[in-house]
Amino acid sequence: MLVAEKKSFLNRSLDFIERVGNLLPHPVTLFAGFALVIVIASGISATELKAENSLSG
């Protein structure tokens, strides 16, 4: 009969990090996505949007 050995806290933590890391897309895809977000944010900021406080006029 096989006895399941108890994993240490460090091994459980590393297993969790590995599972989460495996869910992430390829680094090139992440880079392209973040670059696209930066381009969109830059375009929005280039329109010089202004917000006016309606209480102070």
mmCIF file of the N, C-alpha and C atoms, coordinates in Angstrom:
data_MODEL
# 
_entry.id   MODEL 
# 
loop_
_atom_site.group_PDB 
_atom_site.id 
_atom_site.type_symbol 
_atom_site.label_atom_id 
_atom_site.label_alt_id 
_atom_site.label_comp_id 
_atom_site.label_asym_id 
_atom_site.label_entity_id 
_atom_site.label_seq_id 
_atom_site.pdbx_PDB_ins_code 
_atom_site.Cartn_x 
_atom_site.Cartn_y 
_atom_site.Cartn_z 
_atom_site.occupancy 
_atom_site.B_iso_or_equiv 
_atom_site.pdbx_formal_charge 
_atom_site.auth_seq_id 
_atom_site.auth_comp_id 
_atom_site.auth_asym_id 
_atom_site.auth_atom_id 
_atom_site.pdbx_PDB_model_num 
ATOM 1   N N  . MET A 1 1  ? 0.843   -1.181 0.000   1.00 0.00 ? 1  MET A N  1 
ATOM 2   C CA . MET A 1 1  ? 0.000   0.000  0.000   1.00 0.00 ? 1  MET A CA 1 
ATOM 3   C C  . MET A 1 1  ? 0.888   1.244  0.000   1.00 0.00 ? 1  MET A C  1 
ATOM 4   N N  . LEU A 1 2  ? 0.568   2.171  -0.862  1.00 0.00 ? 2  LEU A N  1 
ATOM 5   C CA . LEU A 1 2  ? 1.356   3.394  -0.960  1.00 0.00 ? 2  LEU A CA 1 
ATOM 6   C C  . LEU A 1 2  ? 0.903   4.396  0.086   1.00 0.00 ? 2  LEU A C  1 
ATOM 7   N N  . VAL A 1 3  ? 1.870   5.013  0.703   1.00 0.00 ? 3  VAL A N  1 
ATOM 8   C CA . VAL A 1 3  ? 1.574   6.039  1.700   1.00 0.00 ? 3  VAL A CA 1 
ATOM 9   C C  . VAL A 1 3  ? 1.866   7.389  1.067   1.00 0.00 ? 3  VAL A C  1 
ATOM 10  N N  . ALA A 1 4  ? 0.873   8.262  1.076   1.00 0.00 ? 4  ALA A N  1 
ATOM 11  C CA . ALA A 1 4  ? 1.060   9.598  0.506   1.00 0.00 ? 4  ALA A CA 1 
ATOM 12  C C  . ALA A 1 4  ? 1.893   10.429 1.465   1.00 0.00 ? 4  ALA A C  1 
ATOM 13  N N  . GLU A 1 5  ? 3.004   10.923 0.961   1.00 0.00 ? 5  GLU A N  1 
ATOM 14  C CA . GLU A 1 5  ? 3.842   11.750 1.826   1.00 0.00 ? 5  GLU A CA 1 
ATOM 15  C C  . GLU A 1 5  ? 3.286   13.172 1.863   1.00 0.00 ? 5  GLU A C  1 
ATOM 16  N N  . LYS A 1 6  ? 3.376   13.783 3.016   1.00 0.00 ? 6  LYS A N  1 
ATOM 17  C CA . LYS A 1 6  ? 2.866   15.138 3.185   1.00 0.00 ? 6  LYS A CA 1 
ATOM 18  C C  . LYS A 1 6  ? 3.890   16.126 2.638   1.00 0.00 ? 6  LYS A C  1 
ATOM 19  N N  . LYS A 1 7  ? 3.413   17.035 1.798   1.00 0.00 ? 7  LYS A N  1 
ATOM 20  C CA . LYS A 1 7  ? 4.304   18.032 1.211   1.00 0.00 ? 7  LYS A CA 1 
ATOM 21  C C  . LYS A 1 7  ? 4.510   19.181 2.188   1.00 0.00 ? 7  LYS A C  1 
ATOM 22  N N  . SER A 1 8  ? 5.698   19.737 2.146   1.00 0.00 ? 8  SER A N  1 
ATOM 23  C CA . SER A 1 8  ? 5.995   20.875 3.012   1.00 0.00 ? 8  SER A CA 1 
ATOM 24  C C  . SER A 1 8  ? 5.297   22.126 2.483   1.00 0.00 ? 8  SER A C  1 
ATOM 25  N N  . PHE A 1 9  ? 5.263   23.139 3.302   1.00 0.00 ? 9  PHE A N  1 
ATOM 26  C CA . PHE A 1 9  ? 4.639   24.407 2.914   1.00 0.00 ? 9  PHE A CA 1 
ATOM 27  C C  . PHE A 1 9  ? 5.317   24.984 1.679   1.00 0.00 ? 9  PHE A C  1 
ATOM 28  N N  . LEU A 1 10 ? 6.631   24.888 1.626   1.00 0.00 ? 10 LEU A N  1 
ATOM 29  C CA . LEU A 1 10 ? 7.376   25.418 0.482   1.00 0.00 ? 10 LEU A CA 1 
ATOM 30  C C  . LEU A 1 10 ? 6.996   24.682 -0.804  1.00 0.00 ? 10 LEU A C  1 
ATOM 31  N N  . ASN A 1 11 ? 6.913   23.356 -0.742  1.00 0.00 ? 11 ASN A N  1 
ATOM 32  C CA . ASN A 1 11 ? 6.546   22.586 -1.934  1.00 0.00 ? 11 ASN A CA 1 
ATOM 33  C C  . ASN A 1 11 ? 5.117   22.877 -2.366  1.00 0.00 ? 11 ASN A C  1 
ATOM 34  N N  . ARG A 1 12 ? 4.199   23.030 -1.422  1.00 0.00 ? 12 ARG A N  1 
ATOM 35  C CA . ARG A 1 12 ? 2.817   23.372 -1.776  1.00 0.00 ? 12 ARG A CA 1 
ATOM 36  C C  . ARG A 1 12 ? 2.764   24.754 -2.406  1.00 0.00 ? 12 ARG A C  1 
ATOM 37  N N  . SER A 1 13 ? 3.543   25.692 -1.882  1.00 0.00 ? 13 SER A N  1 
ATOM 38  C CA . SER A 1 13 ? 3.579   27.046 -2.442  1.00 0.00 ? 13 SER A CA 1 
ATOM 39  C C  . SER A 1 13 ? 4.134   27.031 -3.862  1.00 0.00 ? 13 SER A C  1 
ATOM 40  N N  . LEU A 1 14 ? 5.197   26.289 -4.076  1.00 0.00 ? 14 LEU A N  1 
ATOM 41  C CA . LEU A 1 14 ? 5.790   26.203 -5.411  1.00 0.00 ? 14 LEU A CA 1 
ATOM 42  C C  . LEU A 1 14 ? 4.847   25.508 -6.391  1.00 0.00 ? 14 LEU A C  1 
ATOM 43  N N  . ASP A 1 15 ? 4.112   24.495 -5.925  1.00 0.00 ? 15 ASP A N  1 
ATOM 44  C CA . ASP A 1 15 ? 3.122   23.835 -6.786  1.00 0.00 ? 15 ASP A CA 1 
ATOM 45  C C  . ASP A 1 15 ? 2.029   24.807 -7.200  1.00 0.00 ? 15 ASP A C  1 
ATOM 46  N N  . PHE A 1 16 ? 1.592   25.643 -6.259  1.00 0.00 ? 16 PHE A N  1 
ATOM 47  C CA . PHE A 1 16 ? 0.561   26.641 -6.567  1.00 0.00 ? 16 PHE A CA 1 
ATOM 48  C C  . PHE A 1 16 ? 1.072   27.645 -7.595  1.00 0.00 ? 16 PHE A C  1 
ATOM 49  N N  . ILE A 1 17 ? 2.287   28.136 -7.389  1.00 0.00 ? 17 ILE A N  1 
ATOM 50  C CA . ILE A 1 17 ? 2.876   29.105 -8.321  1.00 0.00 ? 17 ILE A CA 1 
ATOM 51  C C  . ILE A 1 17 ? 3.017   28.479 -9.709  1.00 0.00 ? 17 ILE A C  1 
ATOM 52  N N  . GLU A 1 18 ? 3.386   27.207 -9.763  1.00 0.00 ? 18 GLU A N  1 
ATOM 53  C CA . GLU A 1 18 ? 3.519   26.530 -11.055 1.00 0.00 ? 18 GLU A CA 1 
ATOM 54  C C  . GLU A 1 18 ? 2.169   26.404 -11.754 1.00 0.00 ? 18 GLU A C  1 
ATOM 55  N N  . ARG A 1 19 ? 1.115   26.058 -10.996 1.00 0.00 ? 19 ARG A N  1 
ATOM 56  C CA . ARG A 1 19 ? -0.218  25.934 -11.602 1.00 0.00 ? 19 ARG A CA 1 
ATOM 57  C C  . ARG A 1 19 ? -0.695  27.275 -12.141 1.00 0.00 ? 19 ARG A C  1 
ATOM 58  N N  . VAL A 1 20 ? -0.502  28.346 -11.379 1.00 0.00 ? 20 VAL A N  1 
ATOM 59  C CA . VAL A 1 20 ? -0.921  29.679 -11.828 1.00 0.00 ? 20 VAL A CA 1 
ATOM 60  C C  . VAL A 1 20 ? -0.094  30.110 -13.034 1.00 0.00 ? 20 VAL A C  1 
ATOM 61  N N  . GLY A 1 21 ? 1.195   29.840 -13.009 1.00 0.00 ? 21 GLY A N  1 
ATOM 62  C CA . GLY A 1 21 ? 2.061   30.199 -14.124 1.00 0.00 ? 21 GLY A CA 1 
ATOM 63  C C  . GLY A 1 21 ? 1.694   29.468 -15.398 1.00 0.00 ? 21 GLY A C  1 
ATOM 64  N N  . ASN A 1 22 ? 1.243   28.239 -15.278 1.00 0.00 ? 22 ASN A N  1 
ATOM 65  C CA . ASN A 1 22 ? 0.845   27.471 -16.459 1.00 0.00 ? 22 ASN A CA 1 
ATOM 66  C C  . ASN A 1 22 ? -0.437  28.008 -17.071 1.00 0.00 ? 22 ASN A C  1 
ATOM 67  N N  . LEU A 1 23 ? -1.227  28.758 -16.320 1.00 0.00 ? 23 LEU A N  1 
ATOM 68  C CA . LEU A 1 23 ? -2.463  29.329 -16.846 1.00 0.00 ? 23 LEU A CA 1 
ATOM 69  C C  . LEU A 1 23 ? -2.212  30.592 -17.672 1.00 0.00 ? 23 LEU A C  1 
ATOM 70  N N  . LEU A 1 24 ? -1.048  31.208 -17.483 1.00 0.00 ? 24 LEU A N  1 
ATOM 71  C CA . LEU A 1 24 ? -0.740  32.445 -18.203 1.00 0.00 ? 24 LEU A CA 1 
ATOM 72  C C  . LEU A 1 24 ? -0.477  32.164 -19.678 1.00 0.00 ? 24 LEU A C  1 
ATOM 73  N N  . PRO A 1 25 ? -0.817  33.129 -20.540 1.00 0.00 ? 25 PRO A N  1 
ATOM 74  C CA . PRO A 1 25 ? -0.498  32.951 -21.957 1.00 0.00 ? 25 PRO A CA 1 
ATOM 75  C C  . PRO A 1 25 ? 1.005   33.094 -22.208 1.00 0.00 ? 25 PRO A C  1 
ATOM 76  N N  . HIS A 1 26 ? 1.407   32.859 -23.439 1.00 0.00 ? 26 HIS A N  1 
ATOM 77  C CA . HIS A 1 26 ? 2.813   32.953 -23.830 1.00 0.00 ? 26 HIS A CA 1 
ATOM 78  C C  . HIS A 1 26 ? 3.321   34.376 -23.576 1.00 0.00 ? 26 HIS A C  1 
ATOM 79  N N  . PRO A 1 27 ? 4.580   34.538 -23.164 1.00 0.00 ? 27 PRO A N  1 
ATOM 80  C CA . PRO A 1 27 ? 5.116   35.873 -22.879 1.00 0.00 ? 27 PRO A CA 1 
ATOM 81  C C  . PRO A 1 27 ? 4.998   36.861 -24.037 1.00 0.00 ? 27 PRO A C  1 
ATOM 82  N N  . VAL A 1 28 ? 5.123   36.391 -25.271 1.00 0.00 ? 28 VAL A N  1 
ATOM 83  C CA . VAL A 1 28 ? 4.987   37.296 -26.418 1.00 0.00 ? 28 VAL A CA 1 
ATOM 84  C C  . VAL A 1 28 ? 3.563   37.848 -26.478 1.00 0.00 ? 28 VAL A C  1 
ATOM 85  N N  . THR A 1 29 ? 2.589   37.002 -26.188 1.00 0.00 ? 29 THR A N  1 
ATOM 86  C CA . THR A 1 29 ? 1.194   37.443 -26.175 1.00 0.00 ? 29 THR A CA 1 
ATOM 87  C C  . THR A 1 29 ? 0.969   38.472 -25.070 1.00 0.00 ? 29 THR A C  1 
ATOM 88  N N  . LEU A 1 30 ? 1.541   38.222 -23.896 1.00 0.00 ? 30 LEU A N  1 
ATOM 89  C CA . LEU A 1 30 ? 1.425   39.192 -22.801 1.00 0.00 ? 30 LEU A CA 1 
ATOM 90  C C  . LEU A 1 30 ? 2.058   40.524 -23.192 1.00 0.00 ? 30 LEU A C  1 
ATOM 91  N N  . PHE A 1 31 ? 3.247   40.477 -23.782 1.00 0.00 ? 31 PHE A N  1 
ATOM 92  C CA . PHE A 1 31 ? 3.936   41.695 -24.187 1.00 0.00 ? 31 PHE A CA 1 
ATOM 93  C C  . PHE A 1 31 ? 3.096   42.474 -25.190 1.00 0.00 ? 31 PHE A C  1 
ATOM 94  N N  . ALA A 1 32 ? 2.560   41.780 -26.191 1.00 0.00 ? 32 ALA A N  1 
ATOM 95  C CA . ALA A 1 32 ? 1.751   42.449 -27.216 1.00 0.00 ? 32 ALA A CA 1 
ATOM 96  C C  . ALA A 1 32 ? 0.489   43.054 -26.606 1.00 0.00 ? 32 ALA A C  1 
ATOM 97  N N  . GLY A 1 33 ? -0.127  42.345 -25.682 1.00 0.00 ? 33 GLY A N  1 
ATOM 98  C CA . GLY A 1 33 ? -1.332  42.865 -25.027 1.00 0.00 ? 33 GLY A CA 1 
ATOM 99  C C  . GLY A 1 33 ? -1.038  44.111 -24.208 1.00 0.00 ? 33 GLY A C  1 
ATOM 100 N N  . PHE A 1 34 ? 0.040   44.072 -23.429 1.00 0.00 ? 34 PHE A N  1 
ATOM 101 C CA . PHE A 1 34 ? 0.397   45.242 -22.625 1.00 0.00 ? 34 PHE A CA 1 
ATOM 102 C C  . PHE A 1 34 ? 0.801   46.415 -23.514 1.00 0.00 ? 34 PHE A C  1 
ATOM 103 N N  . ALA A 1 35 ? 1.495   46.138 -24.605 1.00 0.00 ? 35 ALA A N  1 
ATOM 104 C CA . ALA A 1 35 ? 1.871   47.204 -25.535 1.00 0.00 ? 35 ALA A CA 1 
ATOM 105 C C  . ALA A 1 35 ? 0.629   47.846 -26.134 1.00 0.00 ? 35 ALA A C  1 
ATOM 106 N N  . LEU A 1 36 ? -0.367  47.039 -26.468 1.00 0.00 ? 36 LEU A N  1 
ATOM 107 C CA . LEU A 1 36 ? -1.618  47.563 -27.013 1.00 0.00 ? 36 LEU A CA 1 
ATOM 108 C C  . LEU A 1 36 ? -2.335  48.442 -25.989 1.00 0.00 ? 36 LEU A C  1 
ATOM 109 N N  . VAL A 1 37 ? -2.334  48.023 -24.730 1.00 0.00 ? 37 VAL A N  1 
ATOM 110 C CA . VAL A 1 37 ? -2.954  48.830 -23.672 1.00 0.00 ? 37 VAL A CA 1 
ATOM 111 C C  . VAL A 1 37 ? -2.240  50.172 -23.552 1.00 0.00 ? 37 VAL A C  1 
ATOM 112 N N  . ILE A 1 38 ? -0.918  50.176 -23.631 1.00 0.00 ? 38 ILE A N  1 
ATOM 113 C CA . ILE A 1 38 ? -0.144  51.419 -23.546 1.00 0.00 ? 38 ILE A CA 1 
ATOM 114 C C  . ILE A 1 38 ? -0.471  52.336 -24.718 1.00 0.00 ? 38 ILE A C  1 
ATOM 115 N N  . VAL A 1 39 ? -0.575  51.771 -25.918 1.00 0.00 ? 39 VAL A N  1 
ATOM 116 C CA . VAL A 1 39 ? -0.896  52.577 -27.104 1.00 0.00 ? 39 VAL A CA 1 
ATOM 117 C C  . VAL A 1 39 ? -2.281  53.190 -26.959 1.00 0.00 ? 39 VAL A C  1 
ATOM 118 N N  . ILE A 1 40 ? -3.243  52.422 -26.487 1.00 0.00 ? 40 ILE A N  1 
ATOM 119 C CA . ILE A 1 40 ? -4.604  52.939 -26.307 1.00 0.00 ? 40 ILE A CA 1 
ATOM 120 C C  . ILE A 1 40 ? -4.628  54.023 -25.234 1.00 0.00 ? 40 ILE A C  1 
ATOM 121 N N  . ALA A 1 41 ? -3.947  53.788 -24.107 1.00 0.00 ? 41 ALA A N  1 
ATOM 122 C CA . ALA A 1 41 ? -3.903  54.789 -23.041 1.00 0.00 ? 41 ALA A CA 1 
ATOM 123 C C  . ALA A 1 41 ? -3.210  56.059 -23.519 1.00 0.00 ? 41 ALA A C  1 
ATOM 124 N N  . SER A 1 42 ? -2.171  55.924 -24.312 1.00 0.00 ? 42 SER A N  1 
ATOM 125 C CA . SER A 1 42 ? -1.475  57.083 -24.855 1.00 0.00 ? 42 SER A CA 1 
ATOM 126 C C  . SER A 1 42 ? -2.381  57.858 -25.800 1.00 0.00 ? 42 SER A C  1 
ATOM 127 N N  . GLY A 1 43 ? -3.140  57.155 -26.617 1.00 0.00 ? 43 GLY A N  1 
ATOM 128 C CA . GLY A 1 43 ? -4.073  57.812 -27.530 1.00 0.00 ? 43 GLY A CA 1 
ATOM 129 C C  . GLY A 1 43 ? -5.163  58.567 -26.796 1.00 0.00 ? 43 GLY A C  1 
ATOM 130 N N  . ILE A 1 44 ? -5.659  57.981 -25.717 1.00 0.00 ? 44 ILE A N  1 
ATOM 131 C CA . ILE A 1 44 ? -6.688  58.658 -24.924 1.00 0.00 ? 44 ILE A CA 1 
ATOM 132 C C  . ILE A 1 44 ? -6.112  59.905 -24.266 1.00 0.00 ? 44 ILE A C  1 
ATOM 133 N N  . SER A 1 45 ? -4.896  59.795 -23.726 1.00 0.00 ? 45 SER A N  1 
ATOM 134 C CA . SER A 1 45 ? -4.304  60.958 -23.063 1.00 0.00 ? 45 SER A CA 1 
ATOM 135 C C  . SER A 1 45 ? -3.925  62.048 -24.061 1.00 0.00 ? 45 SER A C  1 
ATOM 136 N N  . ALA A 1 46 ? -3.696  61.691 -25.310 1.00 0.00 ? 46 ALA A N  1 
ATOM 137 C CA . ALA A 1 46 ? -3.336  62.679 -26.327 1.00 0.00 ? 46 ALA A CA 1 
ATOM 138 C C  . ALA A 1 46 ? -4.529  63.545 -26.728 1.00 0.00 ? 46 ALA A C  1 
ATOM 139 N N  . THR A 1 47 ? -5.735  63.111 -26.410 1.00 0.00 ? 47 THR A N  1 
ATOM 140 C CA . THR A 1 47 ? -6.918  63.905 -26.756 1.00 0.00 ? 47 THR A CA 1 
ATOM 141 C C  . THR A 1 47 ? -7.134  65.044 -25.772 1.00 0.00 ? 47 THR A C  1 
ATOM 142 N N  . GLU A 1 48 ? -6.308  65.122 -24.752 1.00 0.00 ? 48 GLU A N  1 
ATOM 143 C CA . GLU A 1 48 ? -6.374  66.172 -23.736 1.00 0.00 ? 48 GLU A CA 1 
ATOM 144 C C  . GLU A 1 48 ? -7.757  66.256 -23.103 1.00 0.00 ? 48 GLU A C  1 
ATOM 145 N N  . LEU A 1 49 ? -8.254  65.107 -22.669 1.00 0.00 ? 49 LEU A N  1 
ATOM 146 C CA . LEU A 1 49 ? -9.542  65.077 -21.980 1.00 0.00 ? 49 LEU A CA 1 
ATOM 147 C C  . LEU A 1 49 ? -9.444  65.868 -20.685 1.00 0.00 ? 49 LEU A C  1 
ATOM 148 N N  . LYS A 1 50 ? -10.499 66.569 -20.360 1.00 0.00 ? 50 LYS A N  1 
ATOM 149 C CA . LYS A 1 50 ? -10.517 67.353 -19.132 1.00 0.00 ? 50 LYS A CA 1 
ATOM 150 C C  . LYS A 1 50 ? -11.786 67.035 -18.369 1.00 0.00 ? 50 LYS A C  1 
ATOM 151 N N  . ALA A 1 51 ? -11.664 66.988 -17.061 1.00 0.00 ? 51 ALA A N  1 
ATOM 152 C CA . ALA A 1 51 ? -12.814 66.758 -16.201 1.00 0.00 ? 51 ALA A CA 1 
ATOM 153 C C  . ALA A 1 51 ? -13.040 68.015 -15.375 1.00 0.00 ? 51 ALA A C  1 
ATOM 154 N N  . GLU A 1 52 ? -14.271 68.458 -15.321 1.00 0.00 ? 52 GLU A N  1 
ATOM 155 C CA . GLU A 1 52 ? -14.595 69.660 -14.568 1.00 0.00 ? 52 GLU A CA 1 
ATOM 156 C C  . GLU A 1 52 ? -15.408 69.263 -13.354 1.00 0.00 ? 52 GLU A C  1 
ATOM 157 N N  . ASN A 1 53 ? -15.026 69.813 -12.219 1.00 0.00 ? 53 ASN A N  1 
ATOM 158 C CA . ASN A 1 53 ? -15.763 69.552 -10.995 1.00 0.00 ? 53 ASN A CA 1 
ATOM 159 C C  . ASN A 1 53 ? -17.040 70.377 -11.028 1.00 0.00 ? 53 ASN A C  1 
ATOM 160 N N  . SER A 1 54 ? -18.180 69.712 -11.003 1.00 0.00 ? 54 SER A N  1 
ATOM 161 C CA . SER A 1 54 ? -19.454 70.420 -11.115 1.00 0.00 ? 54 SER A CA 1 
ATOM 162 C C  . SER A 1 54 ? -19.785 71.227 -9.857  1.00 0.00 ? 54 SER A C  1 
ATOM 163 N N  . LEU A 1 55 ? -19.173 70.920 -8.737  1.00 0.00 ? 55 LEU A N  1 
ATOM 164 C CA . LEU A 1 55 ? -19.448 71.661 -7.506  1.00 0.00 ? 55 LEU A CA 1 
ATOM 165 C C  . LEU A 1 55 ? -18.698 72.990 -7.460  1.00 0.00 ? 55 LEU A C  1 
ATOM 166 N N  . SER A 1 56 ? -17.466 73.000 -7.941  1.00 0.00 ? 56 SER A N  1 
ATOM 167 C CA . SER A 1 56 ? -16.674 74.226 -7.856  1.00 0.00 ? 56 SER A CA 1 
ATOM 168 C C  . SER A 1 56 ? -16.770 75.065 -9.128  1.00 0.00 ? 56 SER A C  1 
ATOM 169 N N  . GLY A 1 57 ? -17.324 74.508 -10.178 1.00 0.00 ? 57 GLY A N  1 
ATOM 170 C CA . GLY A 1 57 ? -17.516 75.262 -11.416 1.00 0.00 ? 57 GLY A CA 1 
ATOM 171 C C  . GLY A 1 57 ? -16.294 75.247 -12.211 1.00 0.00 ? 57 GLY A C  1 
# 
